[in-house]
């Protein structure tokens, strides 16, 4: 099958790659670009473990074709921390023990970042509603919600 | 963050440090099973049976093998030849080797939809998937049986030609789907019932549910030409994978190395092996590393689940509410091969209470569903649903408070259980007392269609085998090598116990989970044993390091070791108070002049090592229009013995509670008449989401476990047992209907409300 040339921006860096038209963004991220932070839990858009931000919109990368990101910007979990340190969400996830096995964590972090980008001061209900597309089987969500609340407070203060 | 260390008794234990493996997990760099990548790696897929029960007449792989990009196809013919009577013990008693091999790749029959039949390796995932459609399997479809009651009938279709019932340890010659019958008896149940003032009896049904971990199963294997096989997999126990793979492939255990990757959830479901031997066979055939990843449908249809169950329970009580007799009949669906946690159900049914006269009969029954796997307190949730809702019924008849009837009957030290175990010090009463005294229980719940329920549950907790090694570095930090899969922060809980002994900052202890070539044997992360047993091994290793460090100090000061002590966080001479060194100073001296310090801890802590009890309080609201049950408030209470890292203890309690909530309200396998699962996606098999829940309040009770140096009781499991019963009791108090079947789906709630209106047309249904 003929491969398609795609140029885009991944975590702020310009990238280009060749992919088959059938390949999902998740597959290209993991298998071709070596960005394995985005996880595959279901490959049908139901678990959110592969969440990425595509031009400001939260998407399941398993439901996006890689060719669709031509000219667009992608943020994955690998793009949250900087050389200066962890993103406040990452820090609060650690402080609150918001991960047990950690497989859903990249998706939650990306989804929570997308939420705070849209709504810097969400209520508990807004957080729960926004994160309802991300499944966690270990924590019962309590400590995840608290981490997002605390990160929101920290980021509002420093903003 | 609060610091739970008791008035300075502990320096590290009871604090809430950030986990050692945390940073790499939040930046997306931790390597899970699916992230493994090898040079020249091929990708594999497994073809699964579309039928619930069928005889395999033939498998033609030639078209698949001819497809461009396909490197190999394997079927059961690639496994060693198995005789019908070959038996093997993989740690859970003698089992037929044929059952174990057939569950990896079916030979003569498929016993459930999703049963693996063949594996393919190809240059990429897509080619492997394409090849699956070219494998031609000819089946003779047989009638399927997917319900435990039907499977026990005399005219039921038989799954196995050779299976006969094990009747309390004796093999009978009766061919049956009943693999085993177990009985426990205590006192004189018949007499007890005669003397009872109240006797009630009910039947209960629970649906098949899945562990539901977010990471699908995976396995990557390299079979080198010298016969050395290395497997990377996310598993709850690398050594158990090693043992099982060696048995399945008839390969020397010394030639099988298992490297445990980070693991994305397990809850018991990642103890059995599925893909690992298939990846190994494909690697042997191709000479390349082969990676297999399971699809989500494959996870639902081919792994786990926990058994659907039928429980019939009769309870007798006197006028004061004291239980005088119990009689339980329980039958669990084992899935395609024998081995449900029926025996655990038998142990757990009366485990929270003193029932002086009791009998329990348990049946392990094969049905055309995936071979069941452990799931968090296996078998306990099913039986807690029965006894905890019936206790509430007795309390109601007697006008008693829900906690008062439980406290009146609660098991305590010295209570003899139906399976003849006599309890050591346990914290059952304490969890109930904490519930009764809680803010939640003492806050009135008001409003129509709202109700509150309570329940208690139990898990026995195992000890088993663990070992660790601890190497002291020049700078006084320590590398702690352990062999227990870290599935939820246990690395840190184990390091904390090591650090406590030597008064080290926990950040100076670097825990790592080793592979089967790097550390001695460790049993699985399961049975709520890891923080308890591997923590105990770490405690012993720290004592060993301490003794060696004392030797170094003694040599340095030219004293005998007896004249050196470790107190107040420093090594010091008993003879000269000016001679003292802290751990770091002494490590530096030792690294210059002495042999390297390597401590070891190795334990085998047996079976019953002090169980954990969990009590729940839950408030619900039922929507009479839609039948939806909303959890308004939930409090989880559990005896942790001693909480090493309270945040991760709370996490276990919250996570287990929410799995129990899902079991109660949403989760079930839907089968059609042909035995095909019809909801094998996360959309249709609906686990709780963030939006379905309130915060889960936690109360950690600490009744120290006398068998552990810090008093630890494992907290991984008991927490899943009470929620379905507590929610059932809450729903009763909301709408006056007692459910005896799980899950309590909206359609069942609506039907029950309608039936209630029909039978009581003039009575208000709720709001009383």
Interface residues (C-beta under 8 A of the other chain):
Chain A: X22 X27 X30 X31 X34 X35 X36 X37 X38 X39 X40 X41 X42 X43 X44 X46 X47 X49 X76 X77 X78 X80 X81 X86 X90 X93 X94 X95 X96 X97 X99 X100 X101 X102 X103 X104 X105 X106 X109 X124 X127 X128 X129 X131 X132 X133 X134 X135 X136 X137 X138 X139 X140 X141 X142 X143 X144 X145 X146
Chain B: X1 X16 X18 X19 X21 X22 X23 X25 X26 X27 X28 X29 X30 X31 X32 X34 X35 X37 X125 X126 X211 X212 X213 X214 X215 X216 X262 X263 X264 X265 X266 X267 X293 X295 X296 X487 X488 X489 X645 X647 X648 X650 X651 X652 X654 X655 X657 X658 X659 X681 X682 X683 X687 X688 X689 X690 X691 X692 X693 X695 X696
